[in-house]
Amino acid sequence: MSMEDTLAVLADIHGNIWALEAVLADIRRRGITRVVDLGDSLNGPLEPRATAALLMQEQIPSLCGNDDRVVFPESGLVTPGLERVRNALTPEQMAWLQAQPKTRMIDEGILLCHGTPSSDEVYLLEEAQPQGSSVLKEPSAIVEALGAVAQPVICCGHSHTPRAVYLPGGQLVVNPGSVGLPAYTMDEPFPYKMESGCPHAKYALLSRVQGQWMVSHVAVPYDWGKAAARARENGRLDWATWLESGRA
């Protein structure tokens, strides 16, 4: 397997600079030079400015996920958390974030999206369950969500859940998991949780081996205590728990 042909896929960094630094160090150690980011890169109570600076410095092709898009609210209403993120970012970083597309194509055979190809708010692979976590969608529902997408590989994020799903028509869908937030809870449309079970920073490696796609999911240790401490400083005790345990 040539490291030159291997693609490192990141998603859902959520301003966790400590996790991002650890992941990029692991990628460099492996000799991999191609890296992409599926969005939700900056929003959260951690270090959006430093995270943006590193992504821009490394010139990593990124997407603007739903949690980044809300940094620019159409209603003009800004929550205290969003205001903290907006105040932390430089004008250049705000412009960079706003310029990121919703989807990207890599090598004509790999489509990158945050949620589904048509929505950054919908899980492509999972169906959330009331008072629970999620279940894997039926193949027909995933195919329907893909619509007219014909690429053999689709990389998605949003659910923070590492997965590789092979569809009946031969397409492969890869979710690398979350670099920066291993668990979370949601209240809408009903209370549910997503949890990876460990606090490590997650990403995936994608390559072709003898004409077949190979996926490796990687869990990188880092000082998640620093990330949790920053979350506590900013009043997000829930984030601190998620970061330290990978549980919600």
Order of alpha helices (4+ residues) and beta strands (2+ residues): beta-alpha-beta-alpha-alpha-alpha-alpha-beta-beta-beta-beta-alpha-beta-beta-beta-beta-beta-beta-beta-alpha-alpha
